[in-house]
Amino acid sequence: MLHTLPLAPDLRSACDCIVRVPSVANDPWQNYLLAALPLADRERLRPDLQSVALLPGWPVHGAGEREPYLYFPTSGIVSRFHVTAEGDSMEIALTGREGVIGVASFLGGGSTMSQAVVTSAGRAFRLKAAIVDDEFDRDSRLSHLLLRYTQALMVQIGQVAVCNRHHPLEQQLCRWILACLDRMSSNQLDMTQELIAEKLGVRRESVTQAAGKLQEAGLIHYSRGHIAVLDRSGLEARVCECYAVVRRETGRLLGAASPYRD
């Protein structure tokens, strides 16, 4: 029987992204990694999977904190941030139902210097790290998928670093919007300019200018913290190569377990 945990407290302000959570999100097999498991593995893990609400602003884990659980999102988005000693922050990766939060728990380090924070409401299923250790001892399908996802995550983190250093903010914004859409069932994003600026590590005024250019081109409509994507193909034509690199490598590494198989 699947367990349901109480809702996590909302630890950030209403500026965070909020979306409706579909009922199918309470099905653990909506996560691509779990869905790729053989039936026998699913049945073995099913009693240990606990359903968790992902509320905007909830810190799934903080920088330097041990990760006793792995979280497999079935909806919503979790952002991975690096924060400097001065308090500046930048998003280094996004995770939705294609992945998992808590890779340090099975890589042997126990913690990372980044923090994972929910920025789009959803649900996840958590699994104790000790159980995942057992899966590695079994050399199970799950252990193989987790290692491949970790490599895909490394590709994403590296490509985001390249993008933030070498590409114009307008292209970075296109990449970020498309990455969010890939993890959602809607073309709508509720996100303030302040939060987008925090994610991209830039000033809010710069985001205003970049979003304005995309709106003038008829690609998005932005108003009061709400982004509606009007022309996805137009965004894909304008985005830098970083978006396609991450999609392609994730598809190559995860195969049938990846949402990107085009």
Buried (B, 14 or more C-beta within 10 A) or exposed (E): EEEEEEEBEBEBEEBBBBBEBBEEBBBBBBBBBBBBBEEEBBEBBBEBBBBBBBBBBBBBBBBEBBBEBBBBBBBBBBBBBBBEEEEEBBBBBBBBBBBBBBBBBBEEEBBBEBBBBBBBBBBBBBBBBEBBEBBBEEEBBBBBBBBBBBBBBBBBBBBBEEBBEEBEBBBBBBBBBBBBBBBBBEBBBBBBBEBBBBBBBBEEEBBEEBBEBBBEBEBBBBEEBEBEBBBBEBBEEBBBBBBBBBBBBBBBBBEEBBBBEE
